[in-house]
Amino acid sequence: MEVYRTHNCNELSVKDVDKKVILSGWVHRIRDHGGVLFIDLRDHYGITQVVIDPDSKDFVTAEKLRSEWCIQIIGKVKLRDHELINRNLSTGEIEVFIETTKILTKADDLPIPVFGDLEYPEETRLKYRFLDLRRDGLHKNMVLRSNVISSIRQEMWKIGFNEFQTPILTASSPEGARDFLVPSRLNKGKFYALPQAPQQFKQLIMMGGFDKYFQIAPCFRDEDPRSDRSPTDFYQLDIEMSFVSQKDVLDTVKPVIENIFKQYAGTKKVESEWPLISYENSMLWYGCDKPDLRNPIKMQIVSDIFRDSGFAVFADILKNHGTEIKAIPAPGGGSRNFCDRMNSYAQKEGLPGMGYIFWREVDGKINAAGPLAKNIGEEKSEIIRKQLNLNIGDAAFFLGGKPSNFDAFSARARIHIGNQLKLINEDVFAFAWIVDFPMYEKVEEEDTIDFSHNPFSMPQGGINALTGDPLKVKGYQYDLACNGYELLSGAIRNHELDTLYKAFELAGYSKNEVSSKFQGITEGLKFGPPPHGGCALGIDRMIMLLAEEENIREVIMFPMNQRGEDVMMNAPSIPSNQQLRELNVKLIETES
């Protein structure tokens, strides 16, 4: 039986000097030094330098080698001269002198190089993903992914959770995105849905008498792509527990996540204090429900100061119902140059601009400067400075109107200011629990009420809370934010059938619709369900943070492109007529 290798390419060291070894791998790089060939041989584990000189009987074979040819060499381990030691390689103290070389497979001219970090078009990288995966950075990301998932399993088993698998073909469920539908061959005209999440199944597992469930679950959502979201499928750590409160769930998952981050965070600090922030305060202070707490800027409402003030624009805005004036502090931004740059930034984002005040020293006193300060006067400017805890050399920017119209921009502006003034601590992972989410939101275009979060959540106050204004109902729902990303989402579930029917009724669903769409849940709630709750953590997004990547595709083995296409496997593709007949499906051509 052929032995392809006795060692891998990251294994040899000074203790192996004079050993005869067999190595197999890819030709990473070739260097010709006066006729002597130095070849970096690479495999999954690392790189070993192998050497052959013109006197070797296999030199003619070695001269033919090209990048990414797969080869096997037999040779003897030698110690490198001290001045030639490569401290960047774990095998850098030795090299292998080749006695024989065997070409296992050849490679065509490469569409993308494996050696080096040159950027190539994404479509090319995705089409030749198998080559892209050989590149050092991406290869390490995939190993990190494997190790993180292994560690997650160990953490969950350690605290008494059972791992169960839930179906991939199921019924459609309103999880907030479009379903991927799969036609049924045996049930003509009917379709399965790929699960957006195992939501109903994990609740039914609790109703089945199990206490602690988890799964590394594949989820499928037909969504528009973002840098931190796959347009087709993703993986999550799915968790459910019986007889728990919201606090129980948070206290259970925090050590798991914290331990994973500490294990793989490298030199970054993992903050141990995870503040509990209400959704309302998160929107007020940060303009979003996934705040980046590495940025110390916290926004405040200053409406009362501008009401009936000398600044007519803001005073007039505040005459309208539901409006407010929000201030964004900018510690260290107290110069006209910076304020003008921020005003230009706002204009590029589609706003007319931003009002601002900056504070400087004049004749030994604190002086408020800028057009806004002139309009409202020194006294009101000083009230603002003290409220925002600012000083000489600082500034504040102001936005007015309905919060829903400027929250998204205020969140971006807060981050932009933090980056420009170097206020963001890049060396930490900072977490925050966001709680007390509203159960419902108004759909303005249709003048209706819909769920704003998970529809199976328990309303705070139970069924009695559902008799008043739906927009004031809060749910036992919680998210975990980390460095500006939503990392986890969860809820205490609605385990009372009457409360569930009432909750869906407010969103426009009849009792019959609920029973039909969610037959498993509604039947399960009739037979003594336990109080239960859980959450789901985005594994791809967590690994993206740990790998310090800005795009989620850099931590997924075979991702789709921006249009949800797999250009390597040519998917999606047009089915054959035979397949369509078997499924009783007919394609209708539409004008593009």
C-alpha positions, 0 to 999 in steps of 0.5 A: 500500500502506497504511503503518501506521507510520514509527516505533514508540512507543519510537523518537522522540527530540529528533533527530526534532523537526519530522518528520511521523510515522505511529504505530500502537498501543493507547490506553494512557491518556487525560488531558483537560487543559482540553480538550486531550487527552493520549494515551499511545500504546503498542505492543510497544516502548514509549509515546509521548505524542500530543496533540490540541487542540479546534482539530484537525479530528480532535478529534471522532474523538479524543474517542471514543477509549477504553482499548485501542482500536487506532489510527493517528495522523499528526502532527508531533514537537514538543519538550516544555517542559523542566518537562514532560519525562518522565524515565521514558520513553525518548520523554519529551522529545518528544510528537507533535501529531496531525493525523489520527486513524484508528480501526483497531479498537475494544475492548469494555469491558475485563474486566481493565485493561491500565494499572496493576498492580492484582491480578486473580483468576488465572482472569480473567487466564488467560481473557483472557491476550491482554489480560494480556500487554499489561500492562507486567510480563508483557510484559517477562517474555515479551521476557526469555524470548525473549532468554534462549532466544536467548542460550542458543542462542548460548552452545551453538553457540559451544562446538560443540554441535549442535541436534537435534529429537527426537520429540513422539509416543513411548513411555511412560518412567518419568521420575518423573511420569505420562505424557500419552497420545495414542491412535493412529488407525492402531494401534487400542487403542495409545497414544503418550506425550508425552515427559516428557523426550527422555532415551532419544532424546538417549542414542541420538543419542550412540549414533548417533555425534554428540558434543555435542547440545542442544535447547530441548525441550518436555516433558510431565508430568501433575503436581500444580501448584506455584508453580515447576512447570507442571502440564502442559508445560515447556521445558528446555535438554537437553544430552548429550555423548559421552566425558565424566566428571561433571566434564566435564559440570559444567565445560561447562555452568557457563560457559553458565549463568553467562554467561546469569545475568550477562547478565540478572541486572540489579543482582544479583551472580552468585556465581562459586564453585559448591560441590560438596555431597554429597546426604548433606551437603545433607540434613544441613546444609540439610534438602533437596537444593536449598539456598538458599545465600544463607542462611548457616545450616548445621544440625548433628547434636548427638545425642551431647550429648543422649544420656543427658542431663538432657532425657528427651524427646531422650534417649528418642528417641535410644534408637530406631534411626535417630534423631538430634537436629539443631540449627538455629543462629539468629545474632541470634535470642537473645531469649525473644520470638523463640524463643517466636515460632519455637515458635509457628511450629513448632506452626502447622506441626503440630509440638508445638514446638521446643526452644531455647537462647539465649545472653545476657550475665549478670554479664559472662559468657555465659549459656545460657537457656531450658527446654532449657538448664536441663535439660541444664545449663551445660556441655552448653549451652556445648559446643553453643554452641561447636560451632555457633559462636554467641555472645551474642545468638544462639540454636539450635533443636532437632529430634529423631527420624528425619531423614525425619520432620523434614527437610522442616520443618527446611528450612522452619524454616531459611528462616523463621529466615533471613527473620525475622532478615534473614540472606538476601542478596537481591541475589545468585544463589547456586549449588551442585552437589549430587552423590552421590545415592543410586540407590535409595530404599525404598518404605515402603508396599510394602516395595520398592526403587525408583529415587530419581533417573534410572534410566538413570544409571551407578552409582558403582563400576559393576556391582560396586556393585549386588551389596550393599545397594541403598540404599548405592549412589550414582549419577553424578547431579548437580543444580544448586540456585540460591536454593532452586530445583532448576535443573538435573538430570543424570547420567552414563549407564549405557552398559553393558547388563549393568549396566543390566539389573542396575540395573533388576533391583534395582528389580523389573524383569525383563530382558524388561520392560526390553528391552520398555519401553526397546527403543531404549536396550537395542538401542543398548547392544548396538552399541558405545555411547560413555560419555556423560552430560548434563543438563537445565536448566529454562528456565521456572524459570531465567527465573522467577528472573531475572524475580524472580517467585514463580510460574512462570505469570508467565514462561509465555506461555499457562499452565494453571491449577491444575487443568491447564486452559486456560480461554482455549481451553477445554481439555481438552474432550470429543471428539466421537463421530466422533473417538472412533469414529476412535480406537476409544476409548470413554468410561466414565462414572464417579461423581464 
